[in-house]
Amino acid sequence: QVHLVESGGGLVQAGGSLTLSCAASGPIFRINNMGWYRQAPGKQRMLVAGMTLGGTTTYADSVKGRFTISRDNAKNTMSLKMNVLRPEDTAVYSCTAEAVTSGGVITEDYWGQGIQVTVSS
């Protein structure tokens, strides 16, 4: 099975920066879309940023201009650079990937375990 592991979460003060990383491993043939979701206490999970294999990006309105998503297709890794962080950015962040496994014929969704990002005021 494909596994995704996030890293880089933690506590940061408002106005600061933090970079999250996601590494995919396992029998990967190709990863199509990759992205970051977040869920705050009492809130529904939402898409923060996404990126296609071809490089097209999508951002939530609340993070446009502050967050930047990137990916390295050769390494099967993805990053989310978060600048000018606000307390409302506090949430559990999860990376996701739509991947075709080696020998597979369909694309399936995979998720990381989620990491905590806390922004203090």
Buried (B, 14 or more C-beta within 10 A) or exposed (E): EBBBEBBBBEEBEEEEEBBBBBBBEEEBEBBEBBBBBBBBEEEEEEEBBBBBEEEEEEBBEEBEEBBBBBBEEEEBBBBBBBBEBBEEBBBBBBBBBBBBBEEBEEBEEBBBEBBEBBBEE
